[in-house]
Amino acid sequence: MRPEVKKEKEFDTVAFFRSVKEKMAKATDGMSLKEKHEYWRLLREGKIKLI
């Protein structure tokens, strides 16, 4: 029986989305709810880039 060898992942999804969440939290810190909605709208439309 061969021992299993784990490959190094090319892309770690969990780490990626945690970093995105942290970047969004830093960017929206101190904003009012209305300002956050505008920020998220611009983010969805691609006018703001996180990466």
Summary of the structure (lengths in Angstrom):
residues: 51
radius of gyration: 17.4
end to end distance: 43.7
largest distance: 60.2
contacts: 74
relative contact order: 0.12
helix: 57%
strand: 0%
